[in-house]
Amino acid sequence: MNDAEVTIDGLPDRYATTRPVAEDVPEVTALLAAHQQAAKGSAGVDPEAVLGQLAGTGSWTRRQVLVRDPDARLLAWLSVHDRAAGRVLVEVTVSPDAAEKEADLLAGHLFAAGERHARDIGRMRRLRTTLLDSGAYADDPRQQRWLDAAGYRCTRTWLQMTRPVHPDEESSLPGPREGVLVRPVDRHDDGLPVAQDLQAVHRVLEESFQDHFSSYRESFPEFVMRLREDPGHRWDHWWLATVETDEGPLPAGAVVSSVLRPDAEGIPGSYVDYIGVHRRARGRGVAKALLHTVISDAARRGRNRVGLEVDADSPTGADGLYTSMGWVTDYRTQSWHQDLDL
């Protein structure tokens, strides 16, 4: 757990603040589920992921605080995540059961505390500027109002998409075009991945996203550590694509996926955390080959769906590709940003 003390200046004395521990997982899970239900009409919170953020490996790079009322009921949660040099994720969740006036009060204090701790993180990293990154569901005017009041601006909309997986797709999907190869990252006998392949995945993703919205440099250790925080992370869900050139095979694209928790029918799914195609390989069907690999892998494992997120204004038209391959939009989310001069 991050040892930095998280404070909320000016919060009325009737509220109690505590640093989260593992025993808080059920309450925080219920808080997040209630927020999701109110904001987008459905909820799907993984308690394992919550545990990782509160007290597991995910807590190492987060400063967090819980707020309770005089009856010790959980009202709010603040998480300030030192995600990468120059980018801090600020998450504020307030119970939808809180009265409007009380919710506004809590949100204002929590966003102010988030900014203060983001400044502290930036100075610790010896940065001149840093970006505050937060978000809201597209149909959640309450959260959007708080973000606007805290100085954030809505910068992007994201489509949260899903696609059903059919058992016969394990073997019925077309293979890559000639000259394109998709393979899992190499692993040692003990199941751990070969570092060279992981570095190749990181490098090709970094270079692929250079022309995308809000692209920023994330170091290899930060990238791997953040992905491993997810309880659904699996090393055998990393794939690397290469294309044949006059100089031999070159890395052309990569995809990193993970396991989605079981749905209402008890069936797990797969989720595309990252997919990128290098500019030198675009137009050769690399993205479709990588997606077919994830779909066929999900079918082989008995999963029933593949989820992903895509920029609604993707410069590469990725949303059109996903729609043509059977993905549909479940709901929309928004990115809200604020630049801080340190």
N, C-alpha and C positions, 0 to 999 in steps of 0.2 A: 504494500500500500504506500502511496505517496505520503511522505511525512510532513509536507507543508501544511500548516494550519489554515483551514478555510474559514474565513470570517464573513459575516454579513452585517455591515455597518448600519446602524439606525433601526434595525428590526425591533419592533415593540417587545417588551419583556415577557409578554404573555406567550410568546412562541419559544420553543426549545429547539436548539440546533445540535445535531450530533454527527459524527463521522460514521458513514455506513460500515456495517460488519456483515458477515455471512448470514447471521440470524435475521437480517432485515430483508432477505431475498423475497420471501412470500409477500410482504407488504409492498415492496417496490414493484414486483411483478404485477400485483393487483392495481397499483397506481398507474402503471404504463398501459395496462389493458383497458382500464376505465377511460384513460385519455384517448387511446386509439378508437375505442368504441364511439366516443362522443365526437371525435374529429373526422372519422372516415366511415363509420358505420360497421366496422368489424375489428377484431383484435386477434393478434397472433404473437404472443410474447413468449420467448424461450427462457425459462428459469435458469438454464445453464449459462446462457449468455449474460443474464443479469448478474449471476454469481461471479462470473469472470470480471465484469466491470466493477462490481462493488468490492470484492475482496480477493480476486484471483489475479492472473497475469495482466488483465486489462486495467487493473487499478493502479499499476505501477506508474503510468503516465497520465493519471487523472487526479485532479483535486475535486473532492466531492463533499456535499453536505446534505443532510436531510432536515426538514423542518416539520415540527409536530405542534399540534394545538395543545391547550391546557389539559385535555383528556388523553394526551399521548397518541392521538390519531395522526397518521402520516398525511401531510398536506402537500408537500413539494419536495423536489429533488433537483439539485444543481450539480452538473458535471462539467468540469473544465478540462478538456483533453489536449495535452501537448502532443499533437499528432505528428508534426514535422516542423523543421525550422521555418518560421514565418507563417505558420498556420495553426490556429487554436480553435477547436470545436467547443462551442458553448451550448449546452443542452439544459433547458429549463422546462420542467414538467410540474404543473400545478393541478391538483385534483379538480375534476369537473364538478365535484359536489360542493366545492367552496363557493360561498356567495360572491357575486361579481366584485363588490368593493374589496373584499378580503383577497380575492384572487389577483386583482390588479395591484394591490399593495405588495403581495408576495412576489409577483413577477417582476415588478419594478426593482425591488431590493435584490432579487437573485440575478437579474441581468446586470445590474451595477456591480455586484460582487464578481460576476463572471468577467467583466471587463477589467476590473482591478487585478484579478489573478492572472489574466492574460497578459497584462502589462508586466507583471512580475516575472512571468515565464519568458517573455521577450527580452527583458533586461538580463535575466539569467543566461540566456543564449547570446547575449551581446548583439542584439539586432537593433536596427534603426526603425524598422516598421514591422508590423505583423498583421495578419488578416484574421478577423473574427469570423467564424463560419458557423451558422446556425441554420435552422430550417423549420418548416411548417407543412402540414398537409394543405393541399390546395383548397379544401373546403373547411378550413379552420380559421374563421375570421378573428377569434379571440387571440390565438397565438400570433397571428399576423399583426394585430393591433399592438401587442406588447413589443414585438420586434421593431415595428416602426417607431414606437415611442422611445425605444432604447438606442436608436440611431442606426439601425440596420436598414438595408435596402434589398428588395427582392431582385435577385439577379438571374434566376433561371428556374425553369419548370422541368421536372423529370417525370417520365412515364414509368410506372411500375407495372411490368408486363409479365404474363405467364402463358405457358403453352402446354397443352396436354401431351403426355408421352404414351405411345401405344406399344404393347409388348413386341409386335413384329418389327419395330423400328430398330431393334438390336442389329438386324442384318439387312433390312430393306432399303436403307438410305444410300444414296450414291456416294462413291468415294471421291477423293480430291481429284482435281484436274491433273493432267500430265505435268510433271515437274514440280508438283507440290507434295510435300510429305508432312503428315501430322503424327507425332509420337509422344508418348508420356515422357516426362523428365526422367532421366536415368536415376536409378536408386542403388544403394549399396545392399549387401546381403541382409543387413539388419533393418532394411526398409527406409532408412534415412536417404534423402535425396543427395545427388552429386552436386556439390556447390557450383561447379561450372555451369550446369544447366539452369540452376536457380538464378544465377547472375545473368544468364542469357535471357531468361524470361523477364527479369526486372528491366534489363537494358532495352529490350525491344518494346516493352510497354511504355517506358519513359519516352522513348523516341517516337512512338506511335501517337502519343497524346500531346505532343508539343504544340500542335495547331488546334487543340480543343479548348473549350471554355475553361477558364480558371486553372490552366495547367500549372503545376509547380513541381519543383524538384524534391523528390522524397528519396532519402538515402536507402541503400540496399538493406541495412539492418532495421531501419524504421519500417520499411515495406514488409519484410518477412515477419517481424515481431507483431505488427498490427494484424496481419492475416492469421497468424497463429493464435491470436486471442479468441477467435471465433470457435466455439465448440464444434461447429460443423466442418472445420478445416480438416483436409486429408491430403497427404503428400501425393497420393495416387490420383488426385483430381487436378494436377497441373499438366498442361500439354504445350509443346513447342512445335511451331510450324516452320519448315524451311522451304526455300525455292532453289531450284537448280540454276546456276549461272555459269558463265565462262570461267569464273574463279572458283567454282565448286558450290556446294550447298551453303546458303546464307540464311540466318534467322530472319523470318518474314512475319511472324505473328505469334501470339501466345494467348492462352486462355487459362484462367484460374477459377475453379468452381468449388463449391462446398455442398454440404448436406443440409437440406431444409428439414426442420422438425416435422414429424407426422401431422397430417391434416386431420379433419374430423373423422375420416374413415380409418385413421391409423396408418396411413401410407406416407412414407417420407418422399421428398422431392430433391431436386438438384437446383443450385443457384449459381448463376454466372457472376462472380465477383468482378472479374476483369476480363475483357477481350480487346485486343488491339492488333492492328495490322500495320506494318511499317509502310511508309509512303512508297518505298521502292517496289513493293509487292502488291499494291492495290490494283484491282481490276483483274486479278488472277484467281478469284474464287477462294481466297484464303479464309476470309471470315466465315463463309458458308461451310467450308470444310471443318473449321474449328467448332462451329455450332453443331454440325452433324455429329461430330465426335462426342460432344457433351450429351446430346440427345440419345445416341446409341448406347453410351455408357449408362445413362439413367435407365434405359429400357433393360439393359442386361442386369442391373441391380434391382429390378422390380419396382422402380419409382414411377410415379404417375404424372410428374409435371417438372418443368424447368422454368425458373423465374429469372428475371434480370431487370436492370434499370437502364434507361437510355435518355439522353438529352432530347427534349422535345424539339430542339432546334439544332440537332446534330449536323455539323458541317459535312459529314460524309453520307448523310441520309440513312443512317443506321436504322432508324425507326421504320423506314420503308422496307428494309431488308427483313427485319424481324416480323413485320406484319405479313409479308409475303410468305414467310416460313411458318405461319400459324400462331404467332404470338398475338395476344390481345391485351389491352390496357385494363388493369384492375382498378387503379386509382392513380392520382397525381400528387407529387410532392414539390416543394419549392426550396431553393437555396436562398438564404438571406445572408449578406456579407456586410462587414464594416471594416474599413481600413484604420489602423491605429498608428499614429506617429509616436514613437517612443523616445 
